[in-house]
Amino acid sequence: MDQFLQHLVNAMVLGGAYALLGIGLTLIFGIMNVVNFTHGALYTFGAYAMYLASTALGMNFFLALPFAIVAGLALGALIELALLRPLRGADIDTTMLMMIGAGIILQSGTLWIFGGVAKAIPSPFPDAPLQFAGVSISWLRLFVLLAAAALIALAYAMINGTRLGRAMRATFQDADTAALMGVNVRLIYTATFALGSSFAAAAGALLGPVYVVFPQMGDLAAVKAFAIVILGGLGSIAGATIGGFVLALAEEFGAGYVSSGYRDAMGFLIIIAVLLMKPTGLFARAERVG
């Protein structure tokens, strides 16, 4: 039982970051109908922003996290304004090629600036883990879980309880009708891509201190983000959240009870099984446009 609870706690920590990745990606696709191939690079960017803020700038660890999130927000807005807005109305192949190229440029730029040596982000928490009911969890991982939960709750509150969120949901339903009702659709697209990018950066900033930071860390994260979105259903925020935790549970219990070598494979086996039974994903939004 202790081993089961330990795996469950580990999965919850990982699932929170996965959910942030999935929410950011599905938000961009659902509203903008853009497959964001820079998502992994933005995840890496968030981790490096956290590293720079806490080391080069000497910023407090708890202030470095919002700094990384805001940096991801700014970079996302820049990408939308410089690359996506001029291509609005272009065919999907052109947009996909542009985003793939942008992702490669971001990753190569990170490698050129920081080199290929992995970086460690210093943690302010004590090394001794917290013990309860036979379960051990480090203070850093507990902070990651609580911070991810707070960011997920903030995302839901913003989407469902603010004027911006209502405009985003209206654009999601029908961009043309939303524009006729006075919604600045161009501004909503920029805000959506910026917010989705900030969630990816937040996931990187949270997991960066847990592991290490290196330029290629976003490659597998991007694949998992797409898997989470497909599992939960394209365009579904709730599906992306649940899909993130489902994938984390599959990985953690697969590694614990089958083999650590199959950690990544277990999650994708579940996704394949789900898609064979329900190709639209578990929580697909029937009203999704496009």
Secondary structure, 3 states (H helix, E strand, C coil): CHHHHHHHHHHHHHHHHHHHHHHHHHHHHHHHCCCCCCHHHHHHHHHHHHHHHHCCCCCCHHHHHHHHHHHHHHHHHHHHHHHHHHHCCCCHHHHHHHHHHHHHHHHHHHHHHHCCCCECCCCCCCCCCEEECCEEECHHHHHHHHHHHHHHHHHHHHHHHCHHHHHHHHHHHCHHHHHHCCCCHHHHHHHHHHHHHHHHHHHHHHHCCCCCECCCHHHHHHHHHHHHHHHHCCCCHHHHHHHHHHHHHHHHHHHHHCCHHHHHHHHHHHHHHHHHHCCCCCCCCCCCCC
